[in-house]
C-alpha cells in the first residue's frame, strides 16, 4: 500500500504536467487549409520569431508574402529560407522601419506602385524598451513602433486593402493589455518595460476596435490577438532578472514561434469570421475583452490623437 501511493501520485503528476504542457504550449493550432494563391500579404517584423513563422505558414498556402523588415540583410535571409522551405518563389523582403514615419511612407508608396493588390496586412512587429530609446520622430520607441507606426502604415494602405476586398488587417497584441489603461494625458509615456509594453498593446486592441467601426460598411475586417507567451528574439530586451530566469520560463511557459503564429494565421485565413471584425482572439478563438478596451469614446480619442502624432493628413473615406 505504501508503494502504491507514490506511484499513483507520480502518474497523476505526470498526467497534469502533460495536460498543462498541451494546453499552454501545443494546443490551439490553425488547421485551415485555405488556399492563398493569387493573394498578397504584408507582414511587419517578419525576419524572425512569430512574424517569420506567420510568413512561412501563409507562403505554404500559396500567397505572395512581403516581409516588411527594418534590417534588409536579415529580411532577405528570412525570405530565402521561406522560399526554400515552401517552394514558393513569391516571398520577398522590403525595407520598413516602423520607428520612422518617412520609412513607413516610403514603404507604402512603393507598395502602391509595385503591387496590384493587398489582401492581408499583419501588423506583427513589436519592441520592448526601458524608455532609453526614441523613434526618428521623437516618440518613445515602444509606443512609436508598436502603435503609431502600425497606425500610420494601416491608414496609408487602407485604400489598397479596400480595392482588394474582402481583405483583412491583423494586429498582434497581448494579454498584457489588461494590466493598464490608456493615459490620454501622455500616450508617449514610458514607465518601464512592462508598463510601456502593456500600454502599447492596449492601444493595439483599442485601435482595432475603432478601425473595425470605421470599416463597418466595407469588406475590410480587422482583428487583434494574443499569440501566447512565445520564445522569440524579443527576449533580448528583457530585464536582467527575466534573462536569468529564461531556462525555467522557456520550459514552463514559452511556446515555440510556430505555435505562437497560429492565431495570426487563423485570423488571416479562417472562414466565416467577418462578423467578428474588431474581435480579440487567443488560441484561435475570439475572447471577451475588458470594457476599457472596448470603449468607443476611448477608440475615437486614440484615433484622433494618433492622427495628430503621426501627421496623417490623407483623407480616406472608409464609409464607402
N, C-alpha and C positions, 0 to 999 in steps of 0.2 A: 504493500500500500504506500509506503514511504517513497518508493522509487517511481510509482505511477504519477504522483502529483507533479514532480519536477518535469517529467516527460510531457505531461499534459500541458503544463504551463509553457514549455518550450514550443510545443506545437501551436498553442493559441497565440503566443507572442509572434511566432513566425508568420502565422496567418494574418495577424493585424498589421505587421510590417508590410506584408505583400499587398494587402488592401490599400494601405496608406501610399505605398510606392506607386501602385497602379493609378490611383485617383489623383495624386499630386503630380506625378511625373510622366505618366504614359497616356492616360485616358483622353477622351475628347479630341480625337483626330478627325479631320475633314475627309470624308470618304466620297465626296462629289467628284465625278469624273467628267465634268462639263468640258467640252472642247472649247478652246480659246483661239483656234485657228482663225486668222483674219482680224484678231483683236490686238490692240496696242495698250501696253501697261507701262506706267511710270512708277518706280519705287524709289523713295529717297533713302539714303543711307544703306544702299544695297550691296556694298562691297564686303560686308561681314555680318555675322550674327543673324538675327531674325530677318533682316532685310534680304540678305543673300539667300536664305532658305526659302523665303517667300518668292523671290525671283526664280529660284530653282523649280519650285512647285508649279508656278504659273507657266514657266517656259516648257516644262514637261507636258503641259496640256496644250502646247502649240502657239502660245501668244508671242508677239513681238514684245520683248521686255527691254525697257530702257532703265539702266541703273544710273540713278542721279546721285553722283558721289562728289565729295569735296576733293578727294585725292584721286587724280586721274590714273596714276600708275596702279593703285590698289583696285580701282574700279575696273580697269582693263583686265587685270589678272583675274578678278572675280568673273567677269564676262566670259573670258576664255575658258575658265573652269566650268562654268554652267553650260556653255556651248558644247564642250567635250562630253560632259556627263549626260546631257539630254538629247544630243544630236540635233539641237535646234540652232540653226545658224543666225537666227534673228534676235540675238541678245547683244546689246551694245551698251557702252558707257558714255555718259555725257556729264560734263563738269557742272556741279551745282554746289555752291557754298551757302548754306542757309543762314550763315552769320553775316551775309552781305546782301542787302536789298538789290544792289546793282547786279550781282551774280544771279539772283533769282529772276530779275527782269530779263537778263541776257538769255538765261536758260529757257524761259517761257517764250521769248521772241523767237529763238531758234526752233523750238518745238512747233510753234505755229507755222513756221515756214517749211519745215522739213517733214512734218507728219500730216497725213491726210485725216487722221482720227486719233482720239484718245478715249479709250473705253473704261479704264480703271486707273485711278490715282491712289497710290498707297503712301500716305504721309507717315513714314516709319522712323525716320532719323530722330535720335534723341541724345541729349548730353546731360551730364551731371557735373556741377561745379560748385566750389565753395564761395563764389562771389568775386573771385580774384580776376575773372576774365570778362571782357565785354565783346559785343559784336562790332563789326566795322562801323555801324551806325550809332554806337554809343549806348546800346542797351545791355542789360545783364545777359550773359551768354545763354543761360538756361531758358529764360522766358523768350529771349530773342530767337533762338533756334527752335525750341520745342513748340512754341505757339506762333509768334509773329512771322517767322519765316514761312511756316506752313500756311498761315492765314493768307499771306500775300501770294504765295505760289498757287494756292487753290483758286483765289479770285482771278488771277491772271490766266488760268487755264479753264475757267468755267465755260467760256464760250465754246471752246473746242470740245469739252465734255458734253455740252448741250447738243452740239452738231452731231455727235456720235451716239446719242442716247438710243436705247437705255444704257446709262453709264453709272459708275459708282465711285464714291470717294470714301476711303477708309483711313481713319485717324487712329494711330496706335497710342493708346493712353495707358492708364494703370489704375489698379485699385487704390493706389496711394492718393488718388483724388479725394477720397473720403476723409483724409486727415486734415483738410484745411478749408478755408473759404477764400473767395476772391477778394483781394484788397484793392478796391477801385481807387483808393486814395494814392496807391503806389503799386501798380501792377508790375513795375520794374524792380521790385524788391528782391533781395537775396539774403535770407537769414540763415544760410547754411544749406548743405547738400540736400538733406531730406525735405526741409521746408520749401525750398525753391523748386525742387523737382515735383513735389506734390502740387504746388501752386500751378505749375505749368501743365501738369496732367489734368487738373481740374479745368483749366482753360480749354484743353482739347475736347473734353466732354461737353462743356457749355457751348463751345464753338460749333460742335457737330449738331447739337440740338437746334441752335439758331439757324445754321446752314440748311438743315432739313426743312425748317419752317419757311425759309425764303425760297426754297426749291419745290415747294408743295405742288405747284401746278406744272411741274416739268417731269421728265423721266430720268432725272439725275437724282440718285439717292445717296445718303451719307450715313456712315456707321462709325462708332468709336468702339474700342475694345481694350480688354486687359489680356495680354498674352500669357500671363503666368509669371512666375519668378524664373528667369532664364539665365543660363550660363553663357553670357556674351562678353564682348570686349568692354562693355560699359563698366565692368569691374575695375578697370584701370583707374577710374575716378572715385572709387570707394574710399572711405576713411581708413586710416591705418588699422583700427580695430577690426573692421569688417574684412580687410585684406588678411589679417591674422587668422580670422575665423573661416576663411574661404573653404578649406577642405571639408569642414563639418557642414557648412551651408550647402556646398555642392552635393554632398551625399544625401542630405535630408530634404532639401527644399528645391534646388535648382533643376529645371528641366533643360533638355537639350535645345539648341536653337531651332532645330527642325520641329520638335514638339511645340515650341513657342510660336512658330509661324502658322500653326494650323487654324487658329481663329481668324487671322488676317486672310488666309486663303478662303475660309468659309464665307466671310463677309464679301469677298471678291467674286465668288462663283456660285454660291448656293442659290438654288431656285426658290421662288416664292417667298422672298424676304423683303420685297419692295415696300410692303405695308409696315415694315419695321424700321423704315428710314428714321434716323435720329436716335435709334436704339443703341444701347451699350451691351456688348457681347463679352462673354467669358466662357471658355470651354466649348466654343461653337454654339452657345445658346444665349439668347437675349436675357438680360438681367434687369431687375428693377433698380433704378438709380436713386440716389439721395435727392430729396426735394430741392436742396440748394443748387444742385447741378441741373435740374430740370426747369428752374425758374425762368420764365420768359423775360422778365424785366432785366435780369442779370445777363441773359443772352443778348438782348438788344444793346445794353450798355457796353458789354465787352466788344461787340461788333463795332460800335461807333468809336470807342477809344482805340481799337486796333487799327481802324481806318486812318485815324489821325497819326498814330505812331508809325505806321508803315508808309504814309504818304500816298495811300492808294486812292487815285483820283478817277480811274476809269469808271464809266457808268455802264453797268451790265444789267439789263432788265431781266431779272430771274423769274419774273412772273409770267412770261410767255412760254 
